[in-house]
Amino acid sequence: MIKSNTPLTVVDVTLRDGSHSMKHAFTEEQVRSTARALDEAGVKYFEVSHGDGLGGSSLQYGLSKVDELKLIAAAKEECRQSKISVLLLPGIGIKEDLKEAVQAGADMVRVATHVTEADVAKQHIELGRNLGLKTVGFLMMAHMAPTDKLVEQAKLFESYGAEVVYVTDSAGALLPHEVKEKIAALRSELNVEIGFHGHNNLSLAMANTLAAIEEGATYIDGSLRALGAGSGNTQTEVLIAVLNRLGYQTDVDLYKIMDAANIVADYMPRPQEITGASLILGYAGVYSSFLLHAKEAAERFQIDERDILVELGKQKVVGGQEDMILQVASELASKVKTLS
């Protein structure tokens, strides 16, 4: 178990994971004001990208209102101490996207793959290191692989040069004892730092984050006002308060991070809460960013969005297969018509 005097690095993902909830419509001023507040609060890293990472602006994933490179550059201009992270999913983002992000001001790259596909990230991890970035491996949908497979994939990330490897609960489906098992296994098998990224679809983001810390995770994600895909993420300002109470060192000023959260509250489109549909994401183990896509498909085909999400879970659909949402919705609608 990690000792409470071990420093933790809190990575804020408001300006990346929050992009899903914002329908990728962040303005430059929203990014500047949030970045400035995060910097003043002492957050070491915060992430700025399209919700699906560099190059994600597309018809399939959602078009960005403002080019992400412009937002990265704007955020960088507001920083005096914080560093900018970007997310890259191989196949969505390419190496050229990462080079351009570095020119815009990126200091860290988190290379994200499905939990069983770390091998596709080798060249991206190596490029990150060659560019002088803090380079992180991000194993998404971690609930979909047994712990021994997770360890195998994490070791691949480590062998490619990743300096941190994350257990990423993209669906908000993991339970605390599962988080403990996975983090403990990585901690015992890897020689790099371990991170955890949670979603709150089962109201367990904070509990899972604390479970991860107890087992040795030292890089921890959060989002202001929990702004993020599905039911959102571990809430950064609450996380800092809890970690302060527990005696952990984060170097983040509690009052100032609360002030930063108030800035986000002024522009977020709706309170980040657990709804019937977002609850199903965690229950069925579905990628959190599918939520708004499923809502739109349900309205188009006049069916229950929960049925779409449950079926996506049964089919084990993962990020990158967003086209399946419409296909599943169409098939369910056809069944309803047949029965009627």
VENDA-V175453 format. One line per field, one symbol per residue. phi: phi as a letter, one per 20 degrees, with the letter a starting at -180 (. if undefined). psi: psi as a letter, one per 30 degrees, with the letter a starting at -180 (. if undefined). burial: I if it has 24 or more other C-alpha atoms within 12 Angstrom, else O. Layout:
BEGIN
phi: ???
psi: ???
burial: ???
END
This chain:
BEGIN
phi: .fefeffddededgecfffffelldgeffffffffffffffnffccdcaggengmffaffeoeffcgffffffffffeedcfdedcdcdgoeedffffffffffpfdccdedcggdcfffdgfffffgffenefdceceelffecffffgfgffffgffeofebcdedegeldfdgfffgfffffffeddddfdcbcdcdfdmcgffffffffgepfcdcebcflmgafmendgegffgffffffeneecmdffffffffffffgfdffbfecedgffffgffemdgfffgfffffffffdlcfgfffffffffelfcgodgfffffffffffffffffe
psi: kkkfgkkkjkjkgegdefeeeghhgkleeeeeeeeeeeeffgkeklkjlleglkgfjleefkkkekkeeeeeeeeeffkfellkllkkjkeelleeeeeeeeefgkfkkjjkllfghfffgefeeeeeeffglkkkkjjlhffgkleeeeeeeeeeeeffgkfkkkjjiffhfklefeeeeeeeeeefflgllklkjllgfghgeeeeeeeeeeggkfkkklkkggjalbgalkjeeeeeeeeeefgkjfgkkeeeeeeeeeeefffkflkjljleeeeeeeefhkkeffeeeeeeeeeeghlkfeeeeeeeeefhklkfhfffeeeeeeeeeeeeeee.
burial: OIOOOOIIIIIIIIIIIIIIIIIIIIIIOIIIIIIIIIIIIIIIIIIIIIIIIIIIIOOOIIOIOIIIIIIIIIIIIIIOIIIIIIIIIIIIIIIOIIIOIIOIIIIIIIIIIIIIIIIIIIIIIIIIIOIOIIIIIIIIIIIIIOIOOIIIIIIIIIIIIIIIIIIIIIIIIIIIOIIIIIIIIIIOIIOIIIIIIIIIIIIIIIIIIIIIIIIIIIIIIIIIIIIIIIIIIIIIIIIIIOIOOOOIIIIIIIOIIIIIIOIIOOIIOOOIIIOOIIIIIIIIIIIIIIIIIIIOIIOOIOIIIIIIIIIIIOOIIIIIOIOIIIIIIIOIIOOOOOOO
END
